[in-house]
Amino acid sequence: MTNLVFFSNEIPFIAYGDSHLVVMFFSLLLLALILTASKKLSSEKNLLISRCLTLILALSVVVYTIFELALGRFSIVEDLPLSLCNLFALVAPFTLWNPKQKYFEPIYFLVMAGTFQAIVTPDLYYDYPAYEFFKYWITHVGLVLLMIHCMVCFALYPTAMGIVKTFGWLNVYVVMLFPINHLLDANYFYLIAKPINPSILDFFGPWPVYILVAEIPVSYTHLTLPTTPYV
């Protein structure tokens, strides 16, 4: 099985290479399709679409983990669903099965601030057609599409107070991750080191300076921008 290219980890991903550009192109097409179709569909059909998206997101994480375990590649240092993208994808069927403001809002802010950035500057190591390639783009693009779909179809709009709450919950989560990273010698949420691939964190100085820079002005700006048209 490991001889199949799908299970290979030998093709390195190149940011803004052919596969990256193709993914971004089709992501824009899917976004346009969702925005156009949602206006013509009933609320029941739109709810069905959002539920299908939540199941696809969760399954992508579960199937990826099964592959990692079966191939002997699973590592608690890298593969636990502790990054926000993996965590949100895994719990999507529970938090957004019936979209509600209290669950939608914090996920929306963090997805539009962090997950969207992960599409533009991906922290991905293996290229098409490796299964990690598919899992990465399904979770990241899928989360963005799901948030926009919920906002447009169910009139769930971010609020100024939601920014404050999300910022608070984000800091609680970061505090919880520090001892976990220490115990596992891991780097979840990039609290120990920057990602290997180029990212916006490269402009914020060395550790721990980049954490403080991202924590205060940048995090607040990222959380504020997605709500600007609605407040």
N, C-alpha and C positions, 0 to 999 in steps of 0.2 A: 504493500500500500504506500509506503514512504517513497517508492520510486515514481509515483504519479506527481506531475508538476503541481497539482492542486495542494499536495501536502509538502511541497518543497519549501525550504527557506533559503534558497540559494540565489534568488533573483532580487537584488537590492532595489528598494524604492528610490526614485529620484523625484524630488519636489519639482513641480511644474514640468515634469516629463510628459510623455504622451498619455499615460494612464491617468495622471492627475488632472490634466486638462480635459480629458474625456469625461471623467467623473464630475467635474464642476459644470461642464456643459449639460450633461444629462440631469444634474441636480437642478439647474435653472429650468430645464424643460419640465421636470416633475413639479416644481414650484408653480410654474405657470399653469400646468394642468390642474393642480389642486385648487388654485385660486379661481380658475375659470369654471371647473366642474362643480365646485362647492356651491356656487350661486344658483345652479340649476337643479341641485338635488334636494330632496326633502331632509328634514332634520334627522329622521330615522336612518336614512342612507349615509348621511355624513357621520352619524354616530358609529355606524358599522365600519366606515373607513377608518375612523380614529381608533376603534378597537382592534382592527386588523393591523394597523401600524404598531400599536402597543405590543401585540403578540409577536410580530416580526422582530421588534427590537429585543424583547426578552429572549426569544428563541436564538437570536444571533449570538448572544452572550453565552447561553447554555450550550449550544452546539459547539461553539469555539472552545469552551472549557472541556467538553467531552473529547474533542479532537486532541487537545493538549495533553489530557490525561492518557488517552489511548496511545499517543505517540511518545509518551515519557518526557514531554517537554514542559509539563505544568510546573510552575514555581510559585510558591507563596510570596516570593519577593516581587513578582511582576504580574501575576495572573489573578489575584483576588479582585473582586469587583469593588474596589475602593476608590478608583478614580470616579469623578462625578458622572462622566459620560457613561461608563459601564454600570454604575449604580443606578442612574436614572433609567437606563435602558432595561435593566433587570426588573425594576419595580414598576415600570410603566403600566402593566395591566392592573396593578393594584391602586396606583395613584390617579390614573387617568382613564379608567374604564368608563366611569361616568364623570366627565370633566367638571371640576369644581374650582372656584376661584382660589381657595386656600391652598390647594395642591398645585394648581396651574402656575400661580404667580412666582413662587421661588424657583421652580424648575425653568420657567420661561426666562427669567433674568439670567440665571447661570448658564443656560443653554445658549442664549443669544450672545452672552458675553464670552464664554469659554469654548463651547462646542463649535461655534461659528469660526472662532479663531483657529481651532484645530483642523478645520477644513481648508483654511487659507494657508496655514503653516503646519502641515501634518507631522505628527511624531510617529511615523510609520516606517518600518524597516524592510518589509518584504512586498514586492510588486506583484501585479497581476501575473498569473491566476492563482496565487497562493491564498489559502482560506483566510489567513490573517488580513489580507487585503480586503476581501469581501466583508469580513466582520467589522473592520475599522470603518469602512464607508457606510455600511448599513446602519451602524449605531450613530455615527456623527451626523450624516445627512438625514437619516430617519428622525432623529430627535428634533432637528431644526424644522423639518417639514411638519412633524406632529404639532409642535408648538404653534406654528403659523396657522395650521388647519384648525386647531382648537380655538385660537383667537378669532379667526374669521367666521367660523361656523357657529360657535357657541357664545359669541359676544363676551369673551373673557379678556379683559383688558388690564394691563399692568397699571399699578397706581404708585403714587409717591410713597405712601406708607409701606407698600410692598417692598420698596427699595431698602428701607430701614430694617424690616424683618428679615429679608434675605441676607443682608449684610451681617446681621447678628447671627443667623443660623450658619452662615458660611464660616464665621470665625469660630463658632463652637466646633464645627466639623474639623477645622484645621487644628485646633487644640487637641482634639481626640486623635488625630492622625500622627502627631509628633511622637508620642510613646509607641505607637504601633510601628512606625518606621524605624524607631530605635531598636525595638525588640526583634524585628524581622531583618534588620539591616537593609531596608527597602527605601524606595524613593517615591512613594505614592503622593500625588499632587505636586510633585517636584519641590518638596520642602527641604530635601537634602542636597539636591544638585539640579542644575538646569537640564532640560532634555538634550540629547546628543545632537539631534537635528536642529537647524536654525529655527528660532522662535522669537517672539517679541521680548521674552525675558533676557535675551542677549544684550538688549539696550539698557538694562537696569542695573548693571554692575555685578560684582561677585556676590557669592553667598556670605552672609545672609541679607546683604543690602537689597538684592533683587526682590526678596520676599517682602521687605518693608515698603519698597517702592510700589510693588504690585498691590500690596495690602491697602495702602491708604489712598493716594490720589487715583491710581490706575483702576483699582477695583471699583471705586465709587463711580468713576467716569464710565467704565464698562457697564455697570449696573444701571446707570442713569440714562445712557443713550437709548437703550431699547424702549424706554417709556416716554421719551421726549414728545412724540406725536400725540400722546394720550393724556398728558397732565398739563 
